[in-house]
Amino acid sequence: MPTILVVDDDANIRKLVCLFLNNDGFTTITAADGKQALALYTSTPVDLVILDIMMPVMDGWILCEELRKANPDLPLLMLTARSETWEKVQAFQLGTDDYLTKPFDPLELMARVKALLKRYRIGSTQTIQLGDVILNRQTYKIVKGTDLFILPLKEFELLYKLAELPGQVYTREQLIDQVWGINYSGDDRTIDVHIKRLRERFADVPDFRIETVRGLGYRLEVQK
């Protein structure tokens, strides 16, 4: 079962959250502040983090930001008494996936945890194989035999998105929304620049190619 890190300076809240999670079969580990949480995260595999905002030593704002830097795909759920709209907006800007205010219904918390884990598993298959090339989204590495390719984050995510459905045509707008996010305000020609770089990086790799579909967008084709 997934391991969930519960971070809250209130021991009673930690105990209550863990009680419901454990009763549903989840493994839990706990921390009383952000600093403890980061130490645990670096030493223990964690599938999801539930975190408070107001904590000593390191608060939830900083913790959220640090966890998101460490793993862009780690599901984060803020569970906090802070209910102002600006605080919710800030939480999402820092990278949280969901936000639940105290006092909370434990059944709602469980439903949100399961929905996040389901979304994470659906949206982030760990590896994709294109011929002899393996894309690993957990490590953000691409391997072909003994060759290792390390790409800038957005280049990797763009290639991974195209590789999820070989042959599927994606418009520039779709790729911008799904890789850069719907709030991206730059020129959609950035897609063309990244595609050009990917083609140059893998020019000598015959396993796949990225094709331009004139008037529509791009698709990835696996070479058999």
mmCIF file of the C-alpha atoms, coordinates in Angstrom:
data_MODEL
# 
_entry.id   MODEL 
# 
loop_
_atom_site.group_PDB 
_atom_site.id 
_atom_site.type_symbol 
_atom_site.label_atom_id 
_atom_site.label_alt_id 
_atom_site.label_comp_id 
_atom_site.label_asym_id 
_atom_site.label_entity_id 
_atom_site.label_seq_id 
_atom_site.pdbx_PDB_ins_code 
_atom_site.Cartn_x 
_atom_site.Cartn_y 
_atom_site.Cartn_z 
_atom_site.occupancy 
_atom_site.B_iso_or_equiv 
_atom_site.pdbx_formal_charge 
_atom_site.auth_seq_id 
_atom_site.auth_comp_id 
_atom_site.auth_asym_id 
_atom_site.auth_atom_id 
_atom_site.pdbx_PDB_model_num 
ATOM 1   C CA . MET A 1 1   ? 0.000   0.000  0.000   1.00 0.00 ? 1   MET A CA 1 
ATOM 2   C CA . PRO A 1 2   ? 1.079   3.619  -0.512  1.00 0.00 ? 2   PRO A CA 1 
ATOM 3   C CA . THR A 1 3   ? 3.076   5.380  2.184   1.00 0.00 ? 3   THR A CA 1 
ATOM 4   C CA . ILE A 1 4   ? 1.713   8.748  3.280   1.00 0.00 ? 4   ILE A CA 1 
ATOM 5   C CA . LEU A 1 5   ? 3.699   11.380 5.167   1.00 0.00 ? 5   LEU A CA 1 
ATOM 6   C CA . VAL A 1 6   ? 1.517   13.368 7.601   1.00 0.00 ? 6   VAL A CA 1 
ATOM 7   C CA . VAL A 1 7   ? 3.048   16.681 8.674   1.00 0.00 ? 7   VAL A CA 1 
ATOM 8   C CA . ASP A 1 8   ? 1.378   18.688 11.452  1.00 0.00 ? 8   ASP A CA 1 
ATOM 9   C CA . ASP A 1 9   ? 2.588   20.218 14.715  1.00 0.00 ? 9   ASP A CA 1 
ATOM 10  C CA . ASP A 1 10  ? -0.642  19.104 16.433  1.00 0.00 ? 10  ASP A CA 1 
ATOM 11  C CA . ALA A 1 11  ? -0.126  15.550 17.717  1.00 0.00 ? 11  ALA A CA 1 
ATOM 12  C CA . ASN A 1 12  ? -3.882  14.968 17.941  1.00 0.00 ? 12  ASN A CA 1 
ATOM 13  C CA . ILE A 1 13  ? -4.374  15.854 14.278  1.00 0.00 ? 13  ILE A CA 1 
ATOM 14  C CA . ARG A 1 14  ? -1.514  13.552 13.265  1.00 0.00 ? 14  ARG A CA 1 
ATOM 15  C CA . LYS A 1 15  ? -3.029  10.750 15.325  1.00 0.00 ? 15  LYS A CA 1 
ATOM 16  C CA . LEU A 1 16  ? -6.531  11.240 13.883  1.00 0.00 ? 16  LEU A CA 1 
ATOM 17  C CA . VAL A 1 17  ? -5.355  11.414 10.263  1.00 0.00 ? 17  VAL A CA 1 
ATOM 18  C CA . CYS A 1 18  ? -3.129  8.364  10.684  1.00 0.00 ? 18  CYS A CA 1 
ATOM 19  C CA . LEU A 1 19  ? -5.956  6.419  12.364  1.00 0.00 ? 19  LEU A CA 1 
ATOM 20  C CA . PHE A 1 20  ? -8.207  6.774  9.330   1.00 0.00 ? 20  PHE A CA 1 
ATOM 21  C CA . LEU A 1 21  ? -5.391  6.176  6.856   1.00 0.00 ? 21  LEU A CA 1 
ATOM 22  C CA . ASN A 1 22  ? -4.158  3.079  8.696   1.00 0.00 ? 22  ASN A CA 1 
ATOM 23  C CA . ASN A 1 23  ? -7.687  1.677  8.995   1.00 0.00 ? 23  ASN A CA 1 
ATOM 24  C CA . ASP A 1 24  ? -7.929  1.905  5.217   1.00 0.00 ? 24  ASP A CA 1 
ATOM 25  C CA . GLY A 1 25  ? -4.657  0.023  4.787   1.00 0.00 ? 25  GLY A CA 1 
ATOM 26  C CA . PHE A 1 26  ? -2.260  2.911  4.147   1.00 0.00 ? 26  PHE A CA 1 
ATOM 27  C CA . THR A 1 27  ? 1.188   3.072  5.715   1.00 0.00 ? 27  THR A CA 1 
ATOM 28  C CA . THR A 1 28  ? 1.858   6.357  7.511   1.00 0.00 ? 28  THR A CA 1 
ATOM 29  C CA . ILE A 1 29  ? 4.883   8.231  8.801   1.00 0.00 ? 29  ILE A CA 1 
ATOM 30  C CA . THR A 1 30  ? 4.663   11.540 10.643  1.00 0.00 ? 30  THR A CA 1 
ATOM 31  C CA . ALA A 1 31  ? 6.579   14.748 11.261  1.00 0.00 ? 31  ALA A CA 1 
ATOM 32  C CA . ALA A 1 32  ? 5.880   17.705 13.549  1.00 0.00 ? 32  ALA A CA 1 
ATOM 33  C CA . ASP A 1 33  ? 7.404   20.374 11.303  1.00 0.00 ? 33  ASP A CA 1 
ATOM 34  C CA . GLY A 1 34  ? 8.715   20.967 7.820   1.00 0.00 ? 34  GLY A CA 1 
ATOM 35  C CA . LYS A 1 35  ? 12.339  20.294 8.666   1.00 0.00 ? 35  LYS A CA 1 
ATOM 36  C CA . GLN A 1 36  ? 11.540  16.855 10.080  1.00 0.00 ? 36  GLN A CA 1 
ATOM 37  C CA . ALA A 1 37  ? 9.348   16.172 7.053   1.00 0.00 ? 37  ALA A CA 1 
ATOM 38  C CA . LEU A 1 38  ? 12.123  16.941 4.562   1.00 0.00 ? 38  LEU A CA 1 
ATOM 39  C CA . ALA A 1 39  ? 14.526  14.680 6.464   1.00 0.00 ? 39  ALA A CA 1 
ATOM 40  C CA . LEU A 1 40  ? 11.994  11.847 6.384   1.00 0.00 ? 40  LEU A CA 1 
ATOM 41  C CA . TYR A 1 41  ? 11.223  12.418 2.710   1.00 0.00 ? 41  TYR A CA 1 
ATOM 42  C CA . THR A 1 42  ? 14.886  12.093 1.732   1.00 0.00 ? 42  THR A CA 1 
ATOM 43  C CA . SER A 1 43  ? 15.264  8.807  3.639   1.00 0.00 ? 43  SER A CA 1 
ATOM 44  C CA . THR A 1 44  ? 11.899  7.100  3.101   1.00 0.00 ? 44  THR A CA 1 
ATOM 45  C CA . PRO A 1 45  ? 9.920   6.444  -0.111  1.00 0.00 ? 45  PRO A CA 1 
ATOM 46  C CA . VAL A 1 46  ? 6.725   8.519  0.121   1.00 0.00 ? 46  VAL A CA 1 
ATOM 47  C CA . ASP A 1 47  ? 3.718   8.387  -2.225  1.00 0.00 ? 47  ASP A CA 1 
ATOM 48  C CA . LEU A 1 48  ? 1.766   11.390 -0.908  1.00 0.00 ? 48  LEU A CA 1 
ATOM 49  C CA . VAL A 1 49  ? 2.199   14.174 1.658   1.00 0.00 ? 49  VAL A CA 1 
ATOM 50  C CA . ILE A 1 50  ? -0.494  15.742 3.844   1.00 0.00 ? 50  ILE A CA 1 
ATOM 51  C CA . LEU A 1 51  ? 0.828   18.969 5.354   1.00 0.00 ? 51  LEU A CA 1 
ATOM 52  C CA . ASP A 1 52  ? -0.265  21.809 7.590   1.00 0.00 ? 52  ASP A CA 1 
ATOM 53  C CA . ILE A 1 53  ? 0.708   25.446 6.948   1.00 0.00 ? 53  ILE A CA 1 
ATOM 54  C CA . MET A 1 54  ? 1.355   26.927 10.405  1.00 0.00 ? 54  MET A CA 1 
ATOM 55  C CA . MET A 1 55  ? 4.215   24.900 11.902  1.00 0.00 ? 55  MET A CA 1 
ATOM 56  C CA . PRO A 1 56  ? 7.399   25.767 13.795  1.00 0.00 ? 56  PRO A CA 1 
ATOM 57  C CA . VAL A 1 57  ? 10.952  25.546 12.407  1.00 0.00 ? 57  VAL A CA 1 
ATOM 58  C CA . MET A 1 58  ? 9.762   25.310 8.783   1.00 0.00 ? 58  MET A CA 1 
ATOM 59  C CA . ASP A 1 59  ? 6.186   26.161 7.833   1.00 0.00 ? 59  ASP A CA 1 
ATOM 60  C CA . GLY A 1 60  ? 4.012   24.509 5.217   1.00 0.00 ? 60  GLY A CA 1 
ATOM 61  C CA . TRP A 1 61  ? 4.622   27.201 2.604   1.00 0.00 ? 61  TRP A CA 1 
ATOM 62  C CA . ILE A 1 62  ? 8.345   26.499 2.510   1.00 0.00 ? 62  ILE A CA 1 
ATOM 63  C CA . LEU A 1 63  ? 7.855   22.749 2.839   1.00 0.00 ? 63  LEU A CA 1 
ATOM 64  C CA . CYS A 1 64  ? 5.445   22.690 -0.105  1.00 0.00 ? 64  CYS A CA 1 
ATOM 65  C CA . GLU A 1 65  ? 7.909   24.624 -2.229  1.00 0.00 ? 65  GLU A CA 1 
ATOM 66  C CA . GLU A 1 66  ? 10.846  22.388 -1.284  1.00 0.00 ? 66  GLU A CA 1 
ATOM 67  C CA . LEU A 1 67  ? 8.917   19.163 -1.894  1.00 0.00 ? 67  LEU A CA 1 
ATOM 68  C CA . ARG A 1 68  ? 7.733   20.392 -5.265  1.00 0.00 ? 68  ARG A CA 1 
ATOM 69  C CA . LYS A 1 69  ? 11.317  21.244 -6.252  1.00 0.00 ? 69  LYS A CA 1 
ATOM 70  C CA . ALA A 1 70  ? 12.453  17.773 -5.184  1.00 0.00 ? 70  ALA A CA 1 
ATOM 71  C CA . ASN A 1 71  ? 9.677   15.945 -7.028  1.00 0.00 ? 71  ASN A CA 1 
ATOM 72  C CA . PRO A 1 72  ? 7.356   17.725 -9.479  1.00 0.00 ? 72  PRO A CA 1 
ATOM 73  C CA . ASP A 1 73  ? 4.964   14.749 -9.432  1.00 0.00 ? 73  ASP A CA 1 
ATOM 74  C CA . LEU A 1 74  ? 4.636   14.105 -5.683  1.00 0.00 ? 74  LEU A CA 1 
ATOM 75  C CA . PRO A 1 75  ? 0.945   14.493 -4.675  1.00 0.00 ? 75  PRO A CA 1 
ATOM 76  C CA . LEU A 1 76  ? 0.582   17.205 -2.005  1.00 0.00 ? 76  LEU A CA 1 
ATOM 77  C CA . LEU A 1 77  ? -2.536  17.899 0.057   1.00 0.00 ? 77  LEU A CA 1 
ATOM 78  C CA . MET A 1 78  ? -2.666  20.885 2.409   1.00 0.00 ? 78  MET A CA 1 
ATOM 79  C CA . LEU A 1 79  ? -4.776  20.269 5.516   1.00 0.00 ? 79  LEU A CA 1 
ATOM 80  C CA . THR A 1 80  ? -4.970  23.517 7.446   1.00 0.00 ? 80  THR A CA 1 
ATOM 81  C CA . ALA A 1 81  ? -7.093  25.894 9.486   1.00 0.00 ? 81  ALA A CA 1 
ATOM 82  C CA . ARG A 1 82  ? -6.136  28.724 7.117   1.00 0.00 ? 82  ARG A CA 1 
ATOM 83  C CA . SER A 1 83  ? -9.219  29.405 5.012   1.00 0.00 ? 83  SER A CA 1 
ATOM 84  C CA . GLU A 1 84  ? -8.644  32.800 3.396   1.00 0.00 ? 84  GLU A CA 1 
ATOM 85  C CA . THR A 1 85  ? -8.909  32.810 -0.393  1.00 0.00 ? 85  THR A CA 1 
ATOM 86  C CA . TRP A 1 86  ? -5.463  34.370 -0.843  1.00 0.00 ? 86  TRP A CA 1 
ATOM 87  C CA . GLU A 1 87  ? -3.958  31.559 1.240   1.00 0.00 ? 87  GLU A CA 1 
ATOM 88  C CA . LYS A 1 88  ? -5.561  28.926 -0.963  1.00 0.00 ? 88  LYS A CA 1 
ATOM 89  C CA . VAL A 1 89  ? -4.327  30.728 -4.066  1.00 0.00 ? 89  VAL A CA 1 
ATOM 90  C CA . GLN A 1 90  ? -0.801  30.909 -2.657  1.00 0.00 ? 90  GLN A CA 1 
ATOM 91  C CA . ALA A 1 91  ? -0.884  27.215 -1.786  1.00 0.00 ? 91  ALA A CA 1 
ATOM 92  C CA . PHE A 1 92  ? -1.770  26.250 -5.339  1.00 0.00 ? 92  PHE A CA 1 
ATOM 93  C CA . GLN A 1 93  ? 0.823   28.637 -6.753  1.00 0.00 ? 93  GLN A CA 1 
ATOM 94  C CA . LEU A 1 94  ? 3.474   26.945 -4.604  1.00 0.00 ? 94  LEU A CA 1 
ATOM 95  C CA . GLY A 1 95  ? 2.466   23.556 -5.959  1.00 0.00 ? 95  GLY A CA 1 
ATOM 96  C CA . THR A 1 96  ? -0.096  21.862 -3.742  1.00 0.00 ? 96  THR A CA 1 
ATOM 97  C CA . ASP A 1 97  ? -2.559  19.587 -5.564  1.00 0.00 ? 97  ASP A CA 1 
ATOM 98  C CA . ASP A 1 98  ? -5.455  19.899 -3.119  1.00 0.00 ? 98  ASP A CA 1 
ATOM 99  C CA . TYR A 1 99  ? -6.505  22.017 -0.137  1.00 0.00 ? 99  TYR A CA 1 
ATOM 100 C CA . LEU A 1 100 ? -8.778  21.026 2.751   1.00 0.00 ? 100 LEU A CA 1 
ATOM 101 C CA . THR A 1 101 ? -9.600  23.254 5.731   1.00 0.00 ? 101 THR A CA 1 
ATOM 102 C CA . LYS A 1 102 ? -9.924  22.291 9.388   1.00 0.00 ? 102 LYS A CA 1 
ATOM 103 C CA . PRO A 1 103 ? -12.154 21.211 10.993  1.00 0.00 ? 103 PRO A CA 1 
ATOM 104 C CA . PHE A 1 104 ? -12.461 18.481 8.380   1.00 0.00 ? 104 PHE A CA 1 
ATOM 105 C CA . ASP A 1 105 ? -14.529 15.389 7.744   1.00 0.00 ? 105 ASP A CA 1 
ATOM 106 C CA . PRO A 1 106 ? -12.160 12.393 7.823   1.00 0.00 ? 106 PRO A CA 1 
ATOM 107 C CA . LEU A 1 107 ? -14.249 10.666 5.155   1.00 0.00 ? 107 LEU A CA 1 
ATOM 108 C CA . GLU A 1 108 ? -13.756 13.636 2.834   1.00 0.00 ? 108 GLU A CA 1 
ATOM 109 C CA . LEU A 1 109 ? -10.031 13.565 3.549   1.00 0.00 ? 109 LEU A CA 1 
ATOM 110 C CA . MET A 1 110 ? -9.885  9.881  2.640   1.00 0.00 ? 110 MET A CA 1 
ATOM 111 C CA . ALA A 1 111 ? -11.804 10.515 -0.586  1.00 0.00 ? 111 ALA A CA 1 
ATOM 112 C CA . ARG A 1 112 ? -9.380  13.300 -1.556  1.00 0.00 ? 112 ARG A CA 1 
ATOM 113 C CA . VAL A 1 113 ? -6.331  11.152 -0.750  1.00 0.00 ? 113 VAL A CA 1 
ATOM 114 C CA . LYS A 1 114 ? -7.610  8.309  -2.911  1.00 0.00 ? 114 LYS A CA 1 
ATOM 115 C CA . ALA A 1 115 ? -8.494  10.672 -5.760  1.00 0.00 ? 115 ALA A CA 1 
ATOM 116 C CA . LEU A 1 116 ? -4.997  12.190 -5.682  1.00 0.00 ? 116 LEU A CA 1 
ATOM 117 C CA . LEU A 1 117 ? -3.319  8.794  -5.682  1.00 0.00 ? 117 LEU A CA 1 
ATOM 118 C CA . LYS A 1 118 ? -5.526  7.626  -8.553  1.00 0.00 ? 118 LYS A CA 1 
ATOM 119 C CA . ARG A 1 119 ? -4.786  10.778 -10.551 1.00 0.00 ? 119 ARG A CA 1 
ATOM 120 C CA . TYR A 1 120 ? -1.055  10.388 -9.876  1.00 0.00 ? 120 TYR A CA 1 
ATOM 121 C CA . ARG A 1 121 ? -0.963  6.761  -10.967 1.00 0.00 ? 121 ARG A CA 1 
ATOM 122 C CA . ILE A 1 122 ? -2.965  7.439  -14.127 1.00 0.00 ? 122 ILE A CA 1 
ATOM 123 C CA . GLY A 1 123 ? -0.990  10.516 -15.067 1.00 0.00 ? 123 GLY A CA 1 
ATOM 124 C CA . SER A 1 124 ? 2.497   9.315  -14.335 1.00 0.00 ? 124 SER A CA 1 
ATOM 125 C CA . THR A 1 125 ? 3.320   5.861  -15.678 1.00 0.00 ? 125 THR A CA 1 
ATOM 126 C CA . GLN A 1 126 ? 6.853   5.247  -14.492 1.00 0.00 ? 126 GLN A CA 1 
ATOM 127 C CA . THR A 1 127 ? 8.459   4.190  -17.786 1.00 0.00 ? 127 THR A CA 1 
ATOM 128 C CA . ILE A 1 128 ? 7.788   4.261  -21.512 1.00 0.00 ? 128 ILE A CA 1 
ATOM 129 C CA . GLN A 1 129 ? 9.774   2.215  -24.011 1.00 0.00 ? 129 GLN A CA 1 
ATOM 130 C CA . LEU A 1 130 ? 10.350  3.404  -27.568 1.00 0.00 ? 130 LEU A CA 1 
ATOM 131 C CA . GLY A 1 131 ? 12.255  0.659  -29.348 1.00 0.00 ? 131 GLY A CA 1 
ATOM 132 C CA . ASP A 1 132 ? 15.413  0.316  -27.248 1.00 0.00 ? 132 ASP A CA 1 
ATOM 133 C CA . VAL A 1 133 ? 14.948  3.726  -25.626 1.00 0.00 ? 133 VAL A CA 1 
ATOM 134 C CA . ILE A 1 134 ? 13.477  3.847  -22.102 1.00 0.00 ? 134 ILE A CA 1 
ATOM 135 C CA . LEU A 1 135 ? 12.012  7.041  -20.628 1.00 0.00 ? 135 LEU A CA 1 
ATOM 136 C CA . ASN A 1 136 ? 11.833  6.982  -16.837 1.00 0.00 ? 136 ASN A CA 1 
ATOM 137 C CA . ARG A 1 137 ? 9.593   9.680  -15.412 1.00 0.00 ? 137 ARG A CA 1 
ATOM 138 C CA . GLN A 1 138 ? 10.540  8.863  -11.835 1.00 0.00 ? 138 GLN A CA 1 
ATOM 139 C CA . THR A 1 139 ? 14.218  9.695  -12.410 1.00 0.00 ? 139 THR A CA 1 
ATOM 140 C CA . TYR A 1 140 ? 13.744  11.974 -15.450 1.00 0.00 ? 140 TYR A CA 1 
ATOM 141 C CA . LYS A 1 141 ? 16.387  9.977  -17.282 1.00 0.00 ? 141 LYS A CA 1 
ATOM 142 C CA . ILE A 1 142 ? 16.394  8.490  -20.777 1.00 0.00 ? 142 ILE A CA 1 
ATOM 143 C CA . VAL A 1 143 ? 18.451  5.363  -21.416 1.00 0.00 ? 143 VAL A CA 1 
ATOM 144 C CA . LYS A 1 144 ? 19.401  3.515  -24.593 1.00 0.00 ? 144 LYS A CA 1 
ATOM 145 C CA . GLY A 1 145 ? 21.730  0.630  -23.851 1.00 0.00 ? 145 GLY A CA 1 
ATOM 146 C CA . THR A 1 146 ? 24.729  2.200  -22.119 1.00 0.00 ? 146 THR A CA 1 
ATOM 147 C CA . ASP A 1 147 ? 23.855  5.716  -23.322 1.00 0.00 ? 147 ASP A CA 1 
ATOM 148 C CA . LEU A 1 148 ? 22.247  8.090  -20.839 1.00 0.00 ? 148 LEU A CA 1 
ATOM 149 C CA . PHE A 1 149 ? 20.404  11.260 -21.846 1.00 0.00 ? 149 PHE A CA 1 
ATOM 150 C CA . ILE A 1 150 ? 19.687  13.982 -19.278 1.00 0.00 ? 150 ILE A CA 1 
ATOM 151 C CA . LEU A 1 151 ? 17.261  16.592 -20.619 1.00 0.00 ? 151 LEU A CA 1 
ATOM 152 C CA . PRO A 1 152 ? 16.022  19.915 -19.247 1.00 0.00 ? 152 PRO A CA 1 
ATOM 153 C CA . LEU A 1 153 ? 12.731  19.332 -17.438 1.00 0.00 ? 153 LEU A CA 1 
ATOM 154 C CA . LYS A 1 154 ? 10.365  20.778 -20.043 1.00 0.00 ? 154 LYS A CA 1 
ATOM 155 C CA . GLU A 1 155 ? 12.088  18.960 -22.901 1.00 0.00 ? 155 GLU A CA 1 
ATOM 156 C CA . PHE A 1 156 ? 11.708  15.680 -21.016 1.00 0.00 ? 156 PHE A CA 1 
ATOM 157 C CA . GLU A 1 157 ? 8.050   16.356 -20.209 1.00 0.00 ? 157 GLU A CA 1 
ATOM 158 C CA . LEU A 1 158 ? 7.306   17.298 -23.811 1.00 0.00 ? 158 LEU A CA 1 
ATOM 159 C CA . LEU A 1 159 ? 8.949   14.141 -25.153 1.00 0.00 ? 159 LEU A CA 1 
ATOM 160 C CA . TYR A 1 160 ? 7.205   12.045 -22.492 1.00 0.00 ? 160 TYR A CA 1 
ATOM 161 C CA . LYS A 1 161 ? 3.818   13.513 -23.391 1.00 0.00 ? 161 LYS A CA 1 
ATOM 162 C CA . LEU A 1 162 ? 4.322   12.720 -27.094 1.00 0.00 ? 162 LEU A CA 1 
ATOM 163 C CA . ALA A 1 163 ? 5.596   9.236  -26.215 1.00 0.00 ? 163 ALA A CA 1 
ATOM 164 C CA . GLU A 1 164 ? 2.550   8.368  -24.088 1.00 0.00 ? 164 GLU A CA 1 
ATOM 165 C CA . LEU A 1 165 ? 0.456   7.939  -27.263 1.00 0.00 ? 165 LEU A CA 1 
ATOM 166 C CA . PRO A 1 166 ? 2.664   7.296  -30.298 1.00 0.00 ? 166 PRO A CA 1 
ATOM 167 C CA . GLY A 1 167 ? 0.886   8.359  -33.476 1.00 0.00 ? 167 GLY A CA 1 
ATOM 168 C CA . GLN A 1 168 ? -1.404  10.772 -31.635 1.00 0.00 ? 168 GLN A CA 1 
ATOM 169 C CA . VAL A 1 169 ? -1.369  14.277 -33.110 1.00 0.00 ? 169 VAL A CA 1 
ATOM 170 C CA . TYR A 1 170 ? -1.086  17.081 -30.550 1.00 0.00 ? 170 TYR A CA 1 
ATOM 171 C CA . THR A 1 171 ? -1.667  20.722 -31.413 1.00 0.00 ? 171 THR A CA 1 
ATOM 172 C CA . ARG A 1 172 ? 0.683   23.365 -30.037 1.00 0.00 ? 172 ARG A CA 1 
ATOM 173 C CA . GLU A 1 173 ? -2.123  24.562 -27.767 1.00 0.00 ? 173 GLU A CA 1 
ATOM 174 C CA . GLN A 1 174 ? -2.672  21.079 -26.333 1.00 0.00 ? 174 GLN A CA 1 
ATOM 175 C CA . LEU A 1 175 ? 1.036   20.636 -25.652 1.00 0.00 ? 175 LEU A CA 1 
ATOM 176 C CA . ILE A 1 176 ? 1.285   24.056 -24.012 1.00 0.00 ? 176 ILE A CA 1 
ATOM 177 C CA . ASP A 1 177 ? -1.685  23.277 -21.737 1.00 0.00 ? 177 ASP A CA 1 
ATOM 178 C CA . GLN A 1 178 ? -0.506  19.790 -20.807 1.00 0.00 ? 178 GLN A CA 1 
ATOM 179 C CA . VAL A 1 179 ? 3.231   20.483 -20.389 1.00 0.00 ? 179 VAL A CA 1 
ATOM 180 C CA . TRP A 1 180 ? 3.504   24.170 -19.467 1.00 0.00 ? 180 TRP A CA 1 
ATOM 181 C CA . GLY A 1 181 ? 0.052   24.523 -17.862 1.00 0.00 ? 181 GLY A CA 1 
ATOM 182 C CA . ILE A 1 182 ? -3.051  26.520 -18.738 1.00 0.00 ? 182 ILE A CA 1 
ATOM 183 C CA . ASN A 1 183 ? -1.659  29.653 -17.076 1.00 0.00 ? 183 ASN A CA 1 
ATOM 184 C CA . TYR A 1 184 ? 1.363   29.817 -19.376 1.00 0.00 ? 184 TYR A CA 1 
ATOM 185 C CA . SER A 1 185 ? 1.480   33.274 -20.967 1.00 0.00 ? 185 SER A CA 1 
ATOM 186 C CA . GLY A 1 186 ? 4.388   32.878 -23.403 1.00 0.00 ? 186 GLY A CA 1 
ATOM 187 C CA . ASP A 1 187 ? 4.438   32.340 -27.159 1.00 0.00 ? 187 ASP A CA 1 
ATOM 188 C CA . ASP A 1 188 ? 3.204   28.912 -28.272 1.00 0.00 ? 188 ASP A CA 1 
ATOM 189 C CA . ARG A 1 189 ? 6.153   28.885 -30.705 1.00 0.00 ? 189 ARG A CA 1 
ATOM 190 C CA . THR A 1 190 ? 8.189   27.739 -27.709 1.00 0.00 ? 190 THR A CA 1 
ATOM 191 C CA . ILE A 1 191 ? 6.890   24.278 -28.691 1.00 0.00 ? 191 ILE A CA 1 
ATOM 192 C CA . ASP A 1 192 ? 8.688   24.563 -32.038 1.00 0.00 ? 192 ASP A CA 1 
ATOM 193 C CA . VAL A 1 193 ? 11.937  25.504 -30.284 1.00 0.00 ? 193 VAL A CA 1 
ATOM 194 C CA . HIS A 1 194 ? 11.731  22.529 -27.911 1.00 0.00 ? 194 HIS A CA 1 
ATOM 195 C CA . ILE A 1 195 ? 10.814  20.124 -30.727 1.00 0.00 ? 195 ILE A CA 1 
ATOM 196 C CA . LYS A 1 196 ? 13.835  21.344 -32.703 1.00 0.00 ? 196 LYS A CA 1 
ATOM 197 C CA . ARG A 1 197 ? 16.105  20.705 -29.700 1.00 0.00 ? 197 ARG A CA 1 
ATOM 198 C CA . LEU A 1 198 ? 14.676  17.216 -29.178 1.00 0.00 ? 198 LEU A CA 1 
ATOM 199 C CA . ARG A 1 199 ? 15.223  16.348 -32.825 1.00 0.00 ? 199 ARG A CA 1 
ATOM 200 C CA . GLU A 1 200 ? 18.821  17.526 -32.616 1.00 0.00 ? 200 GLU A CA 1 
ATOM 201 C CA . ARG A 1 201 ? 19.480  15.559 -29.406 1.00 0.00 ? 201 ARG A CA 1 
ATOM 202 C CA . PHE A 1 202 ? 18.087  12.314 -30.846 1.00 0.00 ? 202 PHE A CA 1 
ATOM 203 C CA . ALA A 1 203 ? 19.168  12.747 -34.464 1.00 0.00 ? 203 ALA A CA 1 
ATOM 204 C CA . ASP A 1 204 ? 21.363  9.637  -34.210 1.00 0.00 ? 204 ASP A CA 1 
ATOM 205 C CA . VAL A 1 205 ? 18.760  7.565  -32.368 1.00 0.00 ? 205 VAL A CA 1 
ATOM 206 C CA . PRO A 1 206 ? 16.731  5.576  -34.928 1.00 0.00 ? 206 PRO A CA 1 
ATOM 207 C CA . ASP A 1 207 ? 14.128  4.243  -32.480 1.00 0.00 ? 207 ASP A CA 1 
ATOM 208 C CA . PHE A 1 208 ? 11.659  7.096  -32.870 1.00 0.00 ? 208 PHE A CA 1 
ATOM 209 C CA . ARG A 1 209 ? 11.132  10.409 -34.602 1.00 0.00 ? 209 ARG A CA 1 
ATOM 210 C CA . ILE A 1 210 ? 8.950   13.455 -34.017 1.00 0.00 ? 210 ILE A CA 1 
ATOM 211 C CA . GLU A 1 211 ? 6.942   14.331 -37.103 1.00 0.00 ? 211 GLU A CA 1 
ATOM 212 C CA . THR A 1 212 ? 5.326   17.631 -38.047 1.00 0.00 ? 212 THR A CA 1 
ATOM 213 C CA . VAL A 1 213 ? 1.706   17.293 -39.119 1.00 0.00 ? 213 VAL A CA 1 
ATOM 214 C CA . ARG A 1 214 ? 1.241   20.325 -41.326 1.00 0.00 ? 214 ARG A CA 1 
ATOM 215 C CA . GLY A 1 215 ? -1.498  22.655 -40.119 1.00 0.00 ? 215 GLY A CA 1 
ATOM 216 C CA . LEU A 1 216 ? -2.117  20.601 -36.967 1.00 0.00 ? 216 LEU A CA 1 
ATOM 217 C CA . GLY A 1 217 ? 0.895   19.996 -34.744 1.00 0.00 ? 217 GLY A CA 1 
ATOM 218 C CA . TYR A 1 218 ? 3.232   17.153 -33.867 1.00 0.00 ? 218 TYR A CA 1 
ATOM 219 C CA . ARG A 1 219 ? 3.227   13.413 -33.298 1.00 0.00 ? 219 ARG A CA 1 
ATOM 220 C CA . LEU A 1 220 ? 5.828   10.870 -32.273 1.00 0.00 ? 220 LEU A CA 1 
ATOM 221 C CA . GLU A 1 221 ? 6.314   7.751  -34.372 1.00 0.00 ? 221 GLU A CA 1 
ATOM 222 C CA . VAL A 1 222 ? 8.129   4.645  -33.176 1.00 0.00 ? 222 VAL A CA 1 
ATOM 223 C CA . GLN A 1 223 ? 10.397  3.211  -35.851 1.00 0.00 ? 223 GLN A CA 1 
ATOM 224 C CA . LYS A 1 224 ? 10.003  -0.572 -36.210 1.00 0.00 ? 224 LYS A CA 1 
# 
